[in-house]
Amino acid sequence: MKKKKTLSIITSLTIVVLLLAGCGSTGATPNASSSGSTPKTTFKDGMVTDIGGVNDQSFNQGAWTGLQKFGQENPGVQVKYLESTQSSDYSSNLNQFSSNNYNLVWAIGYLMADAVTASAKAYPKVNFAIIDDSITPTPDNLSCVLFRAQESSFEVGYMAALKTKTDKVGFIGGVTGTVIDEFEYGFRAGVAYGAKELGKNIAVNVQYANSFSDASLGKAIAQNMYAQGADIIFAAAGNVGQGMITEAKAENKLCEGVDMDQSGLAPNNVLTSAMKNVNDVVGLISKDVLDGKKVGGKTISYGLKEGGVGIPYTDQAIKMAGQDVITKVKAVQQEIIDGKIIPPSNKATYTTYLDSLK
């Protein structure tokens, strides 16, 4: 009797352990074949998020979406992510993948530049890639991916100029730096271009949160901007931007999203989004590495021409902006692609751009 009871307890514990194992996903997604079986893993592709986390509704989430699609489309590929809760996690997460013989390891965000450079040197047989930074000199096993965010930001700035009723708009940045400069000055240039076309002055209120994670701060900054008369705000600030969207909904104001089409977060408030098609690029480079192509040791830049950035041209976008505005934005987009308009990426080029409008 005692033996049967012991066996019953062991069986119950085994079931509990198996159930817990099924719930405790660490972000791994093995590829399954059409027959339902899981093929032998022949290629491992991992990504390390920045502190925004994998569900940031921004470029971490976009990258993971692209990586999952890559895994689903290629038998034998396993994809996985590791989340960073603080900057000190970057190196340990990158090295965790590297020491486990991953074929490709992604560093999602320029804040990981130092960490991924060190890991690339420590693990010369592993391929690495970083989003939003160009490292010089570039290790032979590291690919640097840049997006010309100033081009899509110019578009959302131009649209803001066409749609503002108060002639006051806002920009919320995360942490100052080269990447966020592209968003800020591209946006401000687009507003200036639209203001000149309309023959009026449009003020741009610029504030930085010094954070990419504090949504409550983003909400507070947005509240202040709306109170000062801005009727459209664009944020390039990770989760800080989520706070902006929350405030836009609360006040029934307009805002503009970033990195992904964020209209789903507030269909009646998100006018448009300056998208980085990180999902597509992650898939493209991963496939090149899988096929044995040499992609390391260089920087690859993606803009409107390459389909790396853009804004959504959906039914929802037409509903929010109007077909007349969408048509005008598409015309400006073509001028950027043709090189007739060169959106500025920093303060110096922005000043030069403003001079050209006079």
C-alpha positions as a Markdown table, in Angstrom:
| # | Residue | x | y | z |
|---|---|---|---|---|
| 1 | Met | 0.0 | 0.0 | 0.0 |
| 2 | Lys | 2.8 | 2.3 | 0.9 |
| 3 | Lys | 4.6 | 1.5 | -2.3 |
| 4 | Lys | 1.5 | 2.3 | -4.4 |
| 5 | Lys | 1.1 | 5.6 | -2.6 |
| 6 | Thr | 4.8 | 6.5 | -3.3 |
| 7 | Leu | 4.4 | 5.7 | -7.0 |
| 8 | Ser | 1.3 | 7.8 | -7.1 |
| 9 | Ile | 3.1 | 10.8 | -5.6 |
| 10 | Ile | 6.0 | 10.4 | -8.0 |
| 11 | Thr | 3.7 | 10.2 | -11.0 |
| 12 | Ser | 1.8 | 13.4 | -9.8 |
| 13 | Leu | 5.1 | 15.2 | -9.4 |
| 14 | Thr | 6.3 | 14.2 | -12.8 |
| 15 | Ile | 3.1 | 15.6 | -14.4 |
| 16 | Val | 3.5 | 18.9 | -12.5 |
| 17 | Val | 7.1 | 19.2 | -13.6 |
| 18 | Leu | 6.2 | 18.5 | -17.3 |
| 19 | Leu | 3.4 | 21.1 | -17.1 |
| 20 | Leu | 5.7 | 23.7 | -15.6 |
| 21 | Ala | 8.3 | 23.0 | -18.3 |
| 22 | Gly | 5.7 | 23.7 | -20.9 |
| 23 | Cys | 4.9 | 27.1 | -19.3 |
| 24 | Gly | 8.4 | 28.2 | -18.7 |
| 25 | Ser | 9.4 | 29.3 | -22.2 |
| 26 | Thr | 12.6 | 31.2 | -22.5 |
| 27 | Gly | 11.9 | 32.5 | -25.9 |
| 28 | Ala | 13.0 | 29.5 | -27.9 |
| 29 | Thr | 11.1 | 28.6 | -31.1 |
| 30 | Pro | 12.2 | 25.3 | -32.8 |
| 31 | Asn | 11.1 | 24.9 | -36.4 |
| 32 | Ala | 8.5 | 22.2 | -37.1 |
| 33 | Ser | 8.1 | 20.3 | -40.4 |
| 34 | Ser | 4.9 | 20.1 | -42.3 |
| 35 | Ser | 4.3 | 16.6 | -40.9 |
| 36 | Gly | 4.3 | 18.0 | -37.4 |
| 37 | Ser | 7.7 | 16.6 | -36.3 |
| 38 | Thr | 10.6 | 18.8 | -35.3 |
| 39 | Pro | 13.6 | 18.3 | -37.6 |
| 40 | Lys | 17.1 | 18.1 | -36.2 |
| 41 | Thr | 18.5 | 21.6 | -35.4 |
| 42 | Thr | 21.2 | 22.5 | -37.8 |
| 43 | Phe | 21.3 | 26.3 | -37.4 |
| 44 | Lys | 20.8 | 28.4 | -34.2 |
| 45 | Asp | 19.9 | 32.0 | -34.4 |
| 46 | Gly | 19.5 | 34.1 | -31.3 |
| 47 | Met | 18.8 | 37.7 | -30.4 |
| 48 | Val | 19.4 | 39.8 | -27.3 |
| 49 | Thr | 16.9 | 42.6 | -26.6 |
| 50 | Asp | 17.7 | 45.9 | -25.1 |
| 51 | Ile | 16.0 | 46.9 | -21.8 |
| 52 | Gly | 12.8 | 47.7 | -23.7 |
| 53 | Gly | 12.0 | 43.9 | -23.8 |
| 54 | Val | 10.7 | 41.7 | -26.5 |
| 55 | Asn | 7.1 | 43.0 | -26.3 |
| 56 | Asp | 8.0 | 46.7 | -26.7 |
| 57 | Gln | 5.7 | 47.2 | -29.7 |
| 58 | Ser | 8.8 | 48.6 | -31.3 |
| 59 | Phe | 12.1 | 47.4 | -32.8 |
| 60 | Asn | 12.7 | 44.5 | -30.3 |
| 61 | Gln | 9.3 | 43.1 | -31.1 |
| 62 | Gly | 9.8 | 43.7 | -34.8 |
| 63 | Ala | 13.2 | 41.9 | -34.7 |
| 64 | Trp | 11.7 | 38.9 | -32.9 |
| 65 | Thr | 8.8 | 38.7 | -35.4 |
| 66 | Gly | 11.3 | 38.6 | -38.2 |
| 67 | Leu | 13.4 | 36.0 | -36.5 |
| 68 | Gln | 10.3 | 33.8 | -35.8 |
| 69 | Lys | 9.3 | 34.0 | -39.5 |
| 70 | Phe | 12.8 | 33.0 | -40.5 |
| 71 | Gly | 12.7 | 30.0 | -38.2 |
| 72 | Gln | 9.3 | 28.9 | -39.6 |
| 73 | Glu | 10.4 | 29.2 | -43.2 |
| 74 | Asn | 13.6 | 27.2 | -42.8 |
| 75 | Pro | 13.7 | 23.6 | -41.6 |
| 76 | Gly | 16.3 | 22.8 | -39.0 |
| 77 | Val | 16.5 | 26.4 | -37.7 |
| 78 | Gln | 16.0 | 27.2 | -34.0 |
| 79 | Val | 15.4 | 30.8 | -32.9 |
| 80 | Lys | 15.5 | 32.2 | -29.4 |
| 81 | Tyr | 15.7 | 35.5 | -27.6 |
| 82 | Leu | 17.1 | 36.6 | -24.3 |
| 83 | Glu | 15.7 | 39.8 | -22.6 |
| 84 | Ser | 18.0 | 42.3 | -21.0 |
| 85 | Thr | 16.5 | 44.0 | -17.9 |
| 86 | Gln | 19.6 | 46.3 | -17.4 |
| 87 | Ser | 22.6 | 47.2 | -19.5 |
| 88 | Ser | 24.9 | 44.9 | -17.5 |
| 89 | Asp | 22.9 | 42.0 | -19.0 |
| 90 | Tyr | 24.1 | 42.7 | -22.6 |
| 91 | Ser | 27.5 | 40.9 | -22.4 |
| 92 | Ser | 26.2 | 37.9 | -20.4 |
| 93 | Asn | 23.3 | 37.4 | -22.8 |
| 94 | Leu | 25.4 | 37.7 | -25.9 |
| 95 | Asn | 28.0 | 35.3 | -24.5 |
| 96 | Gln | 25.4 | 32.8 | -23.4 |
| 97 | Phe | 24.4 | 32.4 | -27.0 |
| 98 | Ser | 28.0 | 32.4 | -28.2 |
| 99 | Ser | 29.2 | 29.7 | -25.7 |
| 100 | Asn | 26.3 | 27.5 | -26.8 |
| 101 | Asn | 27.4 | 27.4 | -30.4 |
| 102 | Tyr | 24.8 | 29.7 | -31.9 |
| 103 | Asn | 25.5 | 30.3 | -35.6 |
| 104 | Leu | 24.2 | 33.9 | -35.5 |
| 105 | Val | 23.7 | 36.3 | -32.6 |
| 106 | Trp | 21.8 | 39.6 | -32.9 |
| 107 | Ala | 22.4 | 42.6 | -30.7 |
| 108 | Ile | 19.2 | 44.7 | -31.0 |
| 109 | Gly | 20.1 | 48.3 | -30.4 |
| 110 | Tyr | 23.1 | 50.6 | -30.5 |
| 111 | Leu | 23.4 | 50.5 | -26.7 |
| 112 | Met | 25.0 | 47.1 | -27.2 |
| 113 | Ala | 27.8 | 48.3 | -29.4 |
| 114 | Asp | 30.6 | 47.8 | -26.9 |
| 115 | Ala | 29.2 | 44.4 | -25.7 |
| 116 | Val | 28.8 | 42.9 | -29.1 |
| 117 | Thr | 32.3 | 44.1 | -30.2 |
| 118 | Ala | 33.8 | 42.3 | -27.2 |
| 119 | Ser | 31.8 | 39.2 | -27.9 |
| 120 | Ala | 32.7 | 39.1 | -31.6 |
| 121 | Lys | 36.4 | 39.2 | -30.7 |
| 122 | Ala | 36.0 | 36.6 | -28.0 |
| 123 | Tyr | 34.0 | 34.2 | -30.3 |
| 124 | Pro | 35.6 | 34.6 | -33.8 |
| 125 | Lys | 33.7 | 31.5 | -35.1 |
| 126 | Val | 30.3 | 33.0 | -34.3 |
| 127 | Asn | 28.5 | 35.4 | -36.6 |
| 128 | Phe | 27.1 | 38.6 | -34.9 |
| 129 | Ala | 24.9 | 41.4 | -36.1 |
| 130 | Ile | 23.9 | 44.7 | -34.5 |
| 131 | Ile | 21.0 | 46.9 | -35.3 |
| 132 | Asp | 21.4 | 50.7 | -35.4 |
| 133 | Asp | 25.1 | 51.0 | -35.1 |
| 134 | Ser | 28.2 | 51.1 | -37.3 |
| 135 | Ile | 31.3 | 49.9 | -35.5 |
| 136 | Thr | 34.8 | 50.9 | -36.8 |
| 137 | Pro | 36.9 | 48.9 | -37.3 |
| 138 | Thr | 34.3 | 46.2 | -37.9 |
| 139 | Pro | 35.2 | 42.7 | -36.8 |
| 140 | Asp | 35.1 | 40.2 | -39.7 |
| 141 | Asn | 32.3 | 38.3 | -38.0 |
| 142 | Leu | 30.1 | 41.3 | -37.2 |
| 143 | Ser | 27.5 | 42.8 | -39.5 |
| 144 | Cys | 26.3 | 46.4 | -38.7 |
| 145 | Val | 22.8 | 47.3 | -39.8 |
| 146 | Leu | 21.7 | 50.9 | -40.1 |
| 147 | Phe | 18.4 | 52.4 | -41.1 |
| 148 | Arg | 18.0 | 55.9 | -42.5 |
| 149 | Ala | 15.3 | 56.8 | -40.0 |
| 150 | Gln | 15.5 | 60.4 | -41.0 |
| 151 | Glu | 13.7 | 59.5 | -44.3 |
| 152 | Ser | 10.6 | 58.0 | -42.7 |
| 153 | Ser | 10.7 | 60.7 | -40.0 |
| 154 | Phe | 10.7 | 63.4 | -42.7 |
| 155 | Glu | 7.5 | 61.8 | -44.0 |
| 156 | Val | 5.7 | 61.8 | -40.6 |
| 157 | Gly | 6.9 | 65.4 | -40.0 |
| 158 | Tyr | 5.5 | 66.5 | -43.3 |
| 159 | Met | 2.2 | 64.7 | -42.5 |
| 160 | Ala | 2.1 | 66.4 | -39.1 |
| 161 | Ala | 2.5 | 69.8 | -40.8 |
| 162 | Leu | -0.4 | 69.1 | -43.1 |
| 163 | Lys | -2.7 | 67.9 | -40.3 |
| 164 | Thr | -1.9 | 70.2 | -37.4 |
| 165 | Lys | -4.7 | 72.7 | -36.6 |
| 166 | Thr | -2.8 | 74.6 | -33.9 |
| 167 | Asp | 0.4 | 75.0 | -35.8 |
| 168 | Lys | 2.2 | 73.4 | -32.8 |
| 169 | Val | 3.6 | 69.8 | -32.8 |
| 170 | Gly | 5.9 | 67.9 | -30.5 |
| 171 | Phe | 8.8 | 65.5 | -30.6 |
| 172 | Ile | 9.7 | 63.2 | -27.6 |
| 173 | Gly | 13.2 | 61.6 | -27.8 |
| 174 | Gly | 14.5 | 58.8 | -25.6 |
| 175 | Val | 18.2 | 59.3 | -25.0 |
| 176 | Thr | 20.2 | 61.8 | -27.2 |
| 177 | Gly | 22.5 | 60.2 | -29.7 |
| 178 | Thr | 23.2 | 59.5 | -33.3 |
| 179 | Val | 20.2 | 57.3 | -33.9 |
| 180 | Ile | 17.6 | 59.5 | -32.2 |
| 181 | Asp | 19.1 | 62.5 | -33.9 |
| 182 | Glu | 17.9 | 61.0 | -37.2 |
| 183 | Phe | 14.4 | 60.8 | -35.9 |
| 184 | Glu | 14.4 | 64.3 | -34.4 |
| 185 | Tyr | 16.0 | 66.2 | -37.3 |
| 186 | Gly | 14.2 | 64.2 | -40.0 |
| 187 | Phe | 10.9 | 65.0 | -38.3 |
| 188 | Arg | 11.7 | 68.7 | -37.8 |
| 189 | Ala | 12.8 | 69.0 | -41.4 |
| 190 | Gly | 9.6 | 67.4 | -42.7 |
| 191 | Val | 7.6 | 69.8 | -40.6 |
| 192 | Ala | 9.6 | 72.8 | -42.0 |
| 193 | Tyr | 9.0 | 71.5 | -45.6 |
| 194 | Gly | 5.3 | 71.2 | -45.0 |
| 195 | Ala | 5.2 | 74.7 | -43.3 |
| 196 | Lys | 6.9 | 76.3 | -46.3 |
| 197 | Glu | 4.5 | 74.5 | -48.7 |
| 198 | Leu | 1.5 | 75.9 | -46.6 |
| 199 | Gly | 3.1 | 79.3 | -46.2 |
| 200 | Lys | 3.0 | 79.4 | -42.4 |
| 201 | Asn | 5.1 | 78.8 | -39.3 |
| 202 | Ile | 4.8 | 75.6 | -37.3 |
| 203 | Ala | 6.5 | 75.3 | -33.9 |
| 204 | Val | 8.1 | 72.1 | -32.9 |
| 205 | Asn | 8.4 | 71.4 | -29.1 |
| 206 | Val | 11.3 | 69.0 | -28.5 |
| 207 | Gln | 11.8 | 67.2 | -25.2 |
| 208 | Tyr | 13.9 | 64.2 | -24.2 |
| 209 | Ala | 13.0 | 61.7 | -21.5 |
| 210 | Asn | 16.6 | 60.4 | -21.0 |
| 211 | Ser | 15.0 | 57.0 | -20.9 |
| 212 | Phe | 13.7 | 54.4 | -23.3 |
| 213 | Ser | 11.7 | 52.5 | -20.7 |
| 214 | Asp | 9.7 | 54.9 | -18.5 |
| 215 | Ala | 6.2 | 54.9 | -20.0 |
| 216 | Ser | 4.9 | 57.1 | -17.2 |
| 217 | Leu | 7.4 | 59.8 | -18.0 |
| 218 | Gly | 6.4 | 59.7 | -21.6 |
| 219 | Lys | 2.8 | 60.1 | -20.6 |
| 220 | Ala | 3.7 | 63.1 | -18.4 |
| 221 | Ile | 5.8 | 64.8 | -21.2 |
| 222 | Ala | 3.0 | 64.3 | -23.7 |
| 223 | Gln | 0.4 | 65.7 | -21.3 |
| 224 | Asn | 2.6 | 68.8 | -20.9 |
| 225 | Met | 3.0 | 69.2 | -24.7 |
| 226 | Tyr | -0.7 | 68.9 | -25.3 |
| 227 | Ala | -1.4 | 71.5 | -22.6 |
| 228 | Gln | 1.0 | 73.9 | -24.3 |
| 229 | Gly | -1.0 | 73.6 | -27.6 |
| 230 | Ala | 0.6 | 70.8 | -29.5 |
| 231 | Asp | -2.0 | 68.7 | -31.3 |
| 232 | Ile | 0.3 | 66.1 | -32.8 |
| 233 | Ile | 3.3 | 64.4 | -31.1 |
| 234 | Phe | 5.9 | 62.1 | -32.5 |
| 235 | Ala | 8.0 | 59.9 | -30.2 |
| 236 | Ala | 11.2 | 58.0 | -30.9 |
| 237 | Ala | 11.7 | 56.6 | -27.4 |
| 238 | Gly | 10.8 | 53.0 | -27.0 |
| 239 | Asn | 8.4 | 52.3 | -24.1 |
| 240 | Val | 8.4 | 56.0 | -23.3 |
| 241 | Gly | 6.4 | 56.4 | -26.5 |
| 242 | Gln | 3.8 | 53.9 | -25.1 |
| 243 | Gly | 3.1 | 56.5 | -22.5 |
| 244 | Met | 2.6 | 59.2 | -25.2 |
| 245 | Ile | 0.1 | 57.0 | -26.9 |
| 246 | Thr | -1.7 | 56.4 | -23.6 |
| 247 | Glu | -2.0 | 60.1 | -23.1 |
| 248 | Ala | -3.1 | 60.7 | -26.7 |
| 249 | Lys | -6.0 | 58.2 | -26.1 |
| 250 | Ala | -6.9 | 59.8 | -22.7 |
| 251 | Glu | -7.1 | 63.3 | -24.3 |
| 252 | Asn | -8.4 | 62.2 | -27.7 |
| 253 | Lys | -5.4 | 63.8 | -29.4 |
| 254 | Leu | -3.2 | 62.7 | -32.3 |
| 255 | Cys | 0.2 | 61.1 | -32.1 |
| 256 | Glu | 2.7 | 59.3 | -34.4 |
| 257 | Gly | 4.2 | 56.0 | -33.7 |
| 258 | Val | 7.7 | 54.6 | -34.4 |
| 259 | Asp | 9.5 | 51.4 | -35.5 |
| 260 | Met | 6.3 | 49.4 | -36.2 |
| 261 | Asp | 2.9 | 50.4 | -37.4 |
| 262 | Gln | 1.5 | 51.3 | -34.0 |
| 263 | Ser | -2.0 | 52.2 | -35.1 |
| 264 | Gly | -3.4 | 49.1 | -33.4 |
| 265 | Leu | -2.5 | 50.6 | -30.0 |
| 266 | Ala | -4.8 | 53.5 | -30.6 |
| 267 | Pro | -6.7 | 53.3 | -33.9 |
| 268 | Asn | -8.4 | 56.7 | -33.4 |
| 269 | Asn | -5.2 | 58.5 | -32.3 |
| 270 | Val | -2.2 | 57.2 | -34.1 |
| 271 | Leu | -2.0 | 59.3 | -37.2 |
| 272 | Thr | 0.9 | 57.4 | -38.8 |
| 273 | Ser | 4.2 | 55.6 | -37.8 |
| 274 | Ala | 7.8 | 56.0 | -38.9 |
| 275 | Met | 8.6 | 52.3 | -39.4 |
| 276 | Lys | 11.8 | 50.5 | -39.4 |
| 277 | Asn | 11.3 | 47.2 | -41.2 |
| 278 | Val | 13.6 | 45.4 | -38.8 |
| 279 | Asn | 11.7 | 42.2 | -39.2 |
| 280 | Asp | 12.5 | 42.0 | -42.9 |
| 281 | Val | 16.1 | 42.8 | -42.5 |
| 282 | Val | 16.7 | 40.3 | -39.7 |
| 283 | Gly | 15.2 | 37.6 | -41.9 |
| 284 | Leu | 17.3 | 38.6 | -45.0 |
| 285 | Ile | 20.6 | 38.7 | -43.1 |
| 286 | Ser | 19.8 | 35.5 | -41.2 |
| 287 | Lys | 19.1 | 33.7 | -44.5 |
| 288 | Asp | 22.4 | 35.0 | -46.0 |
| 289 | Val | 24.3 | 33.5 | -43.0 |
| 290 | Leu | 22.4 | 30.3 | -43.3 |
| 291 | Asp | 23.3 | 30.0 | -47.0 |
| 292 | Gly | 27.0 | 30.5 | -46.1 |
| 293 | Lys | 27.3 | 34.0 | -47.6 |
| 294 | Lys | 29.9 | 36.4 | -46.2 |
| 295 | Val | 28.0 | 39.3 | -44.6 |
| 296 | Gly | 30.4 | 40.2 | -41.7 |
| 297 | Gly | 32.9 | 43.0 | -41.6 |
| 298 | Lys | 30.7 | 45.7 | -43.1 |
| 299 | Thr | 27.9 | 48.1 | -42.5 |
| 300 | Ile | 24.6 | 47.8 | -44.5 |
| 301 | Ser | 22.3 | 50.8 | -44.8 |
| 302 | Tyr | 18.6 | 50.6 | -45.5 |
| 303 | Gly | 16.3 | 53.5 | -46.4 |
| 304 | Leu | 13.2 | 54.2 | -48.4 |
| 305 | Lys | 14.8 | 53.0 | -51.6 |
| 306 | Glu | 15.7 | 49.6 | -50.2 |
| 307 | Gly | 12.3 | 49.3 | -48.3 |
| 308 | Gly | 14.1 | 49.4 | -44.9 |
| 309 | Val | 12.0 | 52.3 | -43.6 |
| 310 | Gly | 8.7 | 53.8 | -44.5 |
| 311 | Ile | 5.2 | 54.6 | -43.3 |
| 312 | Pro | 2.0 | 52.5 | -43.6 |
| 313 | Tyr | -0.2 | 53.0 | -46.6 |
| 314 | Thr | -3.2 | 51.0 | -45.2 |
| 315 | Asp | -6.9 | 51.6 | -45.1 |
| 316 | Gln | -6.4 | 52.7 | -41.5 |
| 317 | Ala | -3.8 | 55.3 | -42.7 |
| 318 | Ile | -6.1 | 56.7 | -45.3 |
| 319 | Lys | -8.9 | 56.9 | -42.7 |
| 320 | Met | -6.7 | 58.9 | -40.3 |
| 321 | Ala | -4.9 | 61.2 | -42.7 |
| 322 | Gly | -7.2 | 61.4 | -45.7 |
| 323 | Gln | -6.4 | 60.3 | -49.3 |
| 324 | Asp | -5.3 | 63.8 | -50.3 |
| 325 | Val | -2.6 | 63.9 | -47.6 |
| 326 | Ile | -1.5 | 60.3 | -48.3 |
| 327 | Thr | -1.1 | 61.3 | -52.0 |
| 328 | Lys | 1.1 | 64.3 | -51.1 |
| 329 | Val | 3.2 | 62.2 | -48.7 |
| 330 | Lys | 3.8 | 59.5 | -51.4 |
| 331 | Ala | 5.0 | 62.3 | -53.8 |
| 332 | Val | 7.5 | 63.5 | -51.2 |
| 333 | Gln | 8.6 | 59.9 | -50.6 |
| 334 | Gln | 9.4 | 59.5 | -54.3 |
| 335 | Glu | 11.4 | 62.7 | -54.2 |
| 336 | Ile | 13.5 | 61.3 | -51.3 |
| 337 | Ile | 14.0 | 58.1 | -53.2 |
| 338 | Asp | 15.1 | 60.0 | -56.3 |
| 339 | Gly | 17.5 | 62.1 | -54.2 |
| 340 | Lys | 15.7 | 65.4 | -54.8 |
| 341 | Ile | 15.1 | 65.7 | -51.1 |
| 342 | Ile | 17.8 | 64.7 | -48.7 |
| 343 | Pro | 16.5 | 64.6 | -45.1 |
| 344 | Pro | 19.0 | 65.8 | -42.5 |
| 345 | Ser | 20.2 | 63.3 | -39.9 |
| 346 | Asn | 21.8 | 65.6 | -37.3 |
| 347 | Lys | 21.9 | 69.3 | -36.1 |
| 348 | Ala | 24.5 | 70.4 | -38.7 |
| 349 | Thr | 22.7 | 68.9 | -41.7 |
| 350 | Tyr | 19.4 | 70.2 | -40.4 |
| 351 | Thr | 20.8 | 73.8 | -40.3 |
| 352 | Thr | 22.0 | 73.4 | -43.8 |
| 353 | Tyr | 18.6 | 72.0 | -44.9 |
| 354 | Leu | 16.8 | 75.0 | -43.4 |
| 355 | Asp | 19.0 | 77.3 | -45.3 |
| 356 | Ser | 18.1 | 75.5 | -48.5 |
| 357 | Leu | 14.4 | 76.3 | -47.8 |
| 358 | Lys | 14.9 | 80.0 | -47.7 |
